[in-house]
Amino acid sequence: MYVAGLWGFAEATLFFLVPDIWLTAIAVRRGLKPALIACLVALAGALVGGMAMYGWGASDPEAARATLNWIPAIDMTLMDQVRAALDEDGASAIMLGPLQGIPYKIYAIEASRAGIGLAIFMAISIPARLLRFLLVTIIAWSISAALTQHAGTRVRTGLLAAAWCAFYAAYFTIMGI
C-alpha cells in the first residue's frame, strides 16, 4: 500500500507516470477491495504532493513552471492552457483537467495565481484525483474478472502491462513527445 501513496505523491509533483498503473495492477493481481484501499492511499499521497506543488506555485511560480517544462508531455503551451482554464472556469477546471489527460501538478502550481485558495484547491482535489483512480481501477478489475475463466493472473497482468504501454505510446505521441 505504501507504493500507492508514494506513487500518488510522486506523480502529483515531478513524476510523469500515473499511479493508476499500480492501482490497476493491484486490482488484477489482488482483487477489488485491496485496489480500492490503494486508491485511497494514492489519493492521500496525491493530496500531499498537490499541497507541496501549490505552495511552490504560490512562492516561486516561475521556477515551478520552468521545472515542469522539463517533464515529458508538459510544455509552456500546456501550462498556459491550464492558466486560461483556471481563469475562465475557476476551481472546476481542476476537476476536469485530470480526466482530459492534463497533469494535476500544473493545476497545483497555477491555482494560487488564479486566486484559488489552498482550502478550495484541496477540497476540489479530492474528487478530481479520486474519481479517475476509482474509475480506471474498477474498469481494470471488471475486465480482469471477466477474463478470469480464460486467462490466469500472469496473462491478465501481461495484458494490463501491454495496455499501459499502448496507452503511453498513444499519449506521448498525441502530446508530441
C-alpha positions as CSV (number, residue, x, y, z in Angstrom):
1,M,0.0,0.0,0.0
2,Y,2.9,2.3,0.6
3,V,3.8,2.2,-3.1
4,A,0.4,3.6,-3.9
5,G,0.9,6.6,-1.6
6,L,4.4,7.3,-2.7
7,W,3.4,7.0,-6.4
8,G,0.4,9.3,-5.8
9,F,2.8,11.9,-4.2
10,A,5.5,11.4,-6.9
11,E,3.0,11.9,-9.8
12,A,1.4,14.9,-8.2
13,T,4.9,16.5,-8.1
14,L,7.5,15.6,-10.7
15,F,7.0,12.0,-11.8
16,F,5.1,11.6,-15.1
17,L,3.6,8.1,-14.9
18,V,0.2,7.9,-13.2
19,P,-0.4,5.8,-10.1
20,D,-3.3,4.2,-11.9
21,I,-0.7,1.8,-13.3
22,W,0.0,0.4,-9.8
23,L,-3.7,0.6,-8.8
24,T,-4.8,-1.4,-11.8
25,A,-2.1,-4.0,-11.1
26,I,-3.4,-4.4,-7.6
27,A,-6.9,-4.8,-9.0
28,V,-5.8,-7.5,-11.4
29,R,-3.5,-9.4,-9.1
30,R,-5.1,-9.0,-5.7
31,G,-8.8,-8.0,-6.3
32,L,-11.1,-5.1,-6.0
33,K,-11.1,-4.4,-2.2
34,P,-7.3,-4.1,-1.9
35,A,-7.3,-1.9,-5.0
36,L,-9.9,0.4,-3.6
37,I,-7.9,0.8,-0.4
38,A,-4.9,1.5,-2.5
39,C,-6.9,4.2,-4.4
40,L,-7.4,6.0,-1.0
41,V,-3.7,5.7,-0.2
42,A,-2.8,7.1,-3.6
43,L,-5.2,9.9,-3.0
44,A,-3.5,10.8,0.3
45,G,-0.1,10.9,-1.4
46,A,-1.5,12.9,-4.3
47,L,-3.0,15.5,-1.8
48,V,0.3,15.9,0.0
49,G,2.0,16.3,-3.4
50,G,-0.6,18.7,-4.6
51,M,-0.3,20.8,-1.4
52,A,3.5,20.9,-1.9
53,M,3.1,22.0,-5.6
54,Y,0.5,24.6,-4.6
55,G,2.9,26.1,-2.1
56,W,5.7,26.1,-4.7
57,G,3.5,27.8,-7.3
58,A,2.5,30.4,-4.7
59,S,6.0,31.2,-3.6
60,D,8.0,30.9,-6.8
61,P,5.7,30.3,-9.8
62,E,8.3,30.9,-12.5
63,A,10.7,28.3,-11.0
64,A,7.8,25.9,-10.7
65,R,6.8,26.5,-14.3
66,A,10.4,26.2,-15.6
67,T,10.8,22.9,-13.7
68,L,7.6,21.4,-15.0
69,N,8.6,22.4,-18.5
70,W,11.3,19.7,-18.3
71,I,8.8,16.9,-17.6
72,P,7.7,14.8,-20.6
73,A,4.4,15.8,-22.1
74,I,4.4,19.2,-20.3
75,D,5.3,22.4,-22.0
76,M,4.7,26.1,-21.6
77,T,1.7,25.9,-24.1
78,L,0.0,23.3,-21.9
79,M,0.7,25.4,-18.8
80,D,-0.7,28.5,-20.5
81,Q,-3.8,26.4,-21.4
82,V,-4.2,25.5,-17.7
83,R,-3.9,29.1,-16.7
84,A,-6.6,30.1,-19.1
85,A,-8.9,27.3,-17.9
86,L,-8.4,28.3,-14.3
87,D,-9.0,32.0,-15.2
88,E,-12.2,31.1,-17.1
89,D,-13.6,28.2,-15.1
90,G,-12.0,28.6,-11.6
91,A,-11.7,25.6,-9.4
92,S,-14.0,23.5,-11.6
93,A,-11.1,23.3,-14.1
94,I,-9.2,21.3,-11.6
95,M,-11.9,18.7,-11.7
96,L,-12.0,18.3,-15.4
97,G,-8.2,18.5,-16.2
98,P,-7.1,15.2,-15.0
99,L,-9.9,13.5,-16.8
100,Q,-8.6,15.0,-20.0
101,G,-5.0,13.9,-19.5
102,I,-3.7,17.2,-18.3
103,P,-1.4,16.7,-15.4
104,Y,-2.7,17.7,-11.9
105,K,0.7,19.1,-11.0
106,I,0.1,22.0,-13.5
107,Y,-3.2,22.9,-11.8
108,A,-1.5,22.8,-8.4
109,I,1.2,25.3,-9.3
110,E,-1.2,27.6,-11.2
111,A,-4.1,27.6,-8.7
112,S,-2.8,30.3,-6.3
113,R,-2.1,32.7,-9.2
114,A,-5.7,32.2,-10.3
115,G,-7.0,33.2,-6.9
116,I,-8.0,29.7,-5.7
117,G,-7.2,29.4,-2.0
118,L,-5.5,26.3,-0.6
119,A,-8.6,25.0,1.2
120,I,-10.7,25.2,-2.0
121,F,-7.8,23.7,-4.1
122,M,-7.5,20.8,-1.6
123,A,-11.3,20.2,-1.4
124,I,-11.7,20.0,-5.2
125,S,-8.5,17.9,-5.5
126,I,-10.2,15.0,-3.6
127,P,-12.9,14.2,-6.2
128,A,-10.6,15.3,-9.1
129,R,-8.0,12.7,-8.1
130,L,-10.1,10.0,-6.6
131,L,-12.7,9.9,-9.5
132,R,-10.1,8.9,-12.1
133,F,-8.3,6.5,-9.7
134,L,-11.5,4.7,-8.9
135,L,-12.8,4.7,-12.5
136,V,-9.7,3.2,-14.0
137,T,-9.2,0.7,-11.2
138,I,-12.8,-0.6,-11.4
139,I,-12.6,-0.9,-15.2
140,A,-9.4,-2.8,-14.9
141,W,-10.8,-5.1,-12.2
142,S,-14.0,-5.7,-14.2
143,I,-12.1,-6.7,-17.4
144,S,-9.8,-8.9,-15.4
145,A,-12.7,-10.5,-13.6
146,A,-14.4,-11.2,-17.0
147,L,-11.1,-12.8,-18.2
148,T,-10.5,-14.9,-15.1
149,Q,-12.0,-18.1,-16.6
150,H,-10.0,-17.8,-19.8
151,A,-6.6,-16.4,-18.5
152,G,-4.5,-16.8,-15.4
153,T,-3.1,-13.9,-13.3
154,R,0.1,-13.9,-15.3
155,V,-1.7,-13.5,-18.6
156,R,-4.0,-10.8,-17.2
157,T,-1.1,-8.9,-15.8
158,G,0.7,-9.1,-19.1
159,L,-2.4,-7.8,-20.9
160,L,-2.6,-4.9,-18.4
161,A,1.1,-4.1,-18.9
162,A,0.5,-4.1,-22.7
163,A,-2.5,-1.9,-22.3
164,W,-0.5,0.7,-20.3
165,C,2.4,0.6,-22.8
166,A,-0.1,1.2,-25.6
167,F,-1.8,4.0,-23.6
168,Y,1.5,5.8,-23.0
169,A,2.7,5.3,-26.6
170,A,-0.5,7.0,-27.8
171,Y,-0.4,9.7,-25.1
172,F,3.1,10.7,-25.7
173,T,2.5,10.7,-29.5
174,I,-0.5,12.9,-29.0
175,M,1.5,15.2,-26.7
176,G,4.3,15.5,-29.2
177,I,7.0,13.5,-27.4
